[in-house]
Amino acid sequence: MPPDSLDLRRAPGTVIGVVGGGWRAHVSPWGAVVPADGSPVLDWWVAADDRWHTPAEESTCRQRRIGGTPVVETALRVPGGDAVQRVYAVGHGGGLTVVEIENRSASPFAVVLSRPDLLTTRPPVALPIIGVDVPPDSVSFPVAHRTTIRLALAHDGRGAGRLPAGLPTPDEVVRGWTLQTATSTRLLLPDASSSRLAELVTARRADLLLDGTASPDDDPAAFLVGYAERGRLGPLDDGGAAHPELVAAVAERLAKRSRRASALSWTVDAALIASERALAGVGETCAASDVRGVRGRLPSPDPTPVEPPDDVFALAWVERRVALDRLALVDLFPAPFPDEWLGQSVEGYGLPVVGGTVGVALRWHGERPALLWDTDVTLPMRCSGLDPAWSTASRSGEALLSPVRRAPR
C-alpha cells in the first residue's frame, strides 16, 4: 500500500507507480502529478501564441488512460492543434516518473513545470515567467512545433540532473501493463464492446496492483472481489496480504447483513464467490465450503446488469456475463444476454468456477448460436441467456443451440 499521506483511492485521477516499488502518485484530471509521499505537486502550463493555457481551468482539456493502463495522456487545445502530455512510471534509474510533452500544433510553444528538480536532456530556459501565477521555482522549456520533449522526476528525490538514455517509450510501458494484467481471466469480446471492456478490465486490474484493495471495513464486498482478483494477478506484495481468517470473517459478516434481504445484490453474490475462490486457492477448502454453504442459504441474487459498473465490480461483471457460478451448476452466457452481442463471437478462458476453471466460445450459424466449452471439473451446465432448454454434464464439447432472434425495439 502507498504511504498514508495521501489516500489515492479517494483522490481524483489515475494512480501511477511500479509494481514492487513503494512510490505512488495520482495524475489529476488535468495532468498534474500528485505524489503520495507528500512531496510537491508537478503541475504544468502552456504559453502559446494567443495566451497562457492553464490545464486545470481549460474546458478543452481531455484525458485518457492509454489502453486502460497507468499511462495517462492529457490533451490541451492550443491554436492550430494540441499540447499533449503523457505521464507514466518506470523502474529504471531507481524509479522515475516520465513526462512527455508533444507539440501537435503548427506553432512553437513553451511549457512551464512547477518543480525544478527534474531530469532532462537539456537545461530549462533561464527567462522570467510572466503573466501566469506559478510557483516561484518553476522552470520553462521550449517545444518546437511537431516535436516532443521528455523529462522525469526521480522517486528517490535526488534532484535535477541528466535524463538517463534508453527509457521505455509509452507504447512499451502500455504493452508491459497489458501483459501483466492479462495473467488472470482472458476474454475476447465482440468488436463493438471489446475495446471499452478490455480497457476497463485492464484499468481495474492495474489499480489493484498499484493501490491494493478497498478496506474490508469500508466496503467488504469490494474488498473480497479485489482481494481474489489481486491474488490471481500474481504473488501478493506482503506474502499473504489479508490472511484467510480475515477473508472468511469478512465474508461471514457480509452474508449476515444480507440474510434478511428479499433479494441478494449481485455484487454481494460476486463477493461471496470471490471469497470462496480465494480461500480455496490457498488450500482453505473447509472455509471455502463454509462460504459456499452460507451463500446457498441466502436469497437468489439479482440479475447481473447489462451495463458494466466502472469500479472493481467490473471484474466480476465481465466474468458473470460469460460464465456464472450458480452453486449447483454453471450458467454459460446467463440471462439477460447483451443485445449487442447477438451474432458476435465471444470467447473466455480461465474463468473460475467451483473447484476449477472453464473455457467457453460462442460462434454463430445464422440465428443459431454454436457453443463450445471445456472445463477441468464435472459440473452441470446450462445457457439461460441463449437457450434455457439446453444443458449438459460433459466436461467438454460443442452444441448448436436454438435460433435466437433480436427483439424488436
C-alpha angles and dihedrals in degrees: 000000000000121000118288095243091091128027098218092185090065097037118099115247138036126315115233132186142105123282107248093022124101100220117101137169138163126233110225121227089265097045104265114145110227110190118215092220092071096251117141121292117255104224130169143212133186126220105203131172094273104040147309114305117209108195093204089061103034121107089204092063111118128180139189141170105239106240089344091291128128089265102110123200120193121186124198123190115239129166109297097007143333142314104222123198124191122192129187141144128240133184094228119116093017092307128321138190105219120209121193122186118193126193106219093174136090095246134059121252138180125239123208122205124196098224126062096196094090133135108233142166091230133020121261121262111273097224130119115260107230131175101034134071106245133148112281094246095050118134132216133216129186117231116198118216115280092010136110131219124202130202136156145212114224114228093215092061094240093150132224121351148119118323110240117244123240099036115163117266121236090256091054092050091048090053091049093052092045091055093044093052093045094069090094126055114345118214131184106195133183116290093246093060106017097090095048094044094042090053091046092051092045091050095050093046092048090050090054092050093050105030105025126220134319118271112274088224097049098042114001094178093053090045093055095046092047095045094051092047092046090055091052092053094063144288113340114245096236094048094246108013108188106017119234090253090061093046091051092046093050091048091050092049091049092049092051091055090054101047095091095045118111089222131017117241111243089230091058090048089050090049093052091048089050093050091049091053093045092052093046089049092061094045097262093133095155092052090046090051090050091053090049090051092050091049090052091058095053125091118274112277124250114258115274106258120252093233119060122240119238098232134072090295088073086079091058092040096058093050093046090053089059105031125005123192105224099181099251097033146013118250111209112206094355124206131308093049109202109257093219090058094062110118091009129115116245129184134182129182132188094014106170119236130164108302097358147353139289134210121203138179132190124207131170135228101189105297093345118094117218112211124202122183141172128182138168094223134062108244133143111254135199137172108221096169096057109018116006091186094060123092139152142183095200118118092223139007146101134260137188106225131206118283116278120206125197110250114244114254 
